[in-house]
Amino acid sequence: MIDETADVDSTAHIGDGCQIWHVAQVREGAVVGRGCVIGRGAYIGPSVRLG
């Protein structure tokens, strides 16, 4: 689930089952692993890897 107000770059990879909440940002080349929850207003910088 990616909230409509979240800003997820087209080059970011979002794993299955992730939740990305209101006004969160996921920047260029970031990788968010399966099942991660990115909370309201969070900032995931360029090329960061989570999960």
Secondary structure as UniProt FT lines:
FT   TURN            4..5
FT   STRAND          7..8
FT   TURN            10..11
FT   STRAND          13..14
FT   TURN            16..17
FT   STRAND          19..20
FT   TURN            22..23
FT   STRAND          25..26
FT   TURN            28..29
FT   STRAND          31..32
FT   TURN            34..35
FT   STRAND          37..38
FT   TURN            40..41
FT   STRAND          43..44
FT   TURN            46..47
FT   STRAND          49..50
//
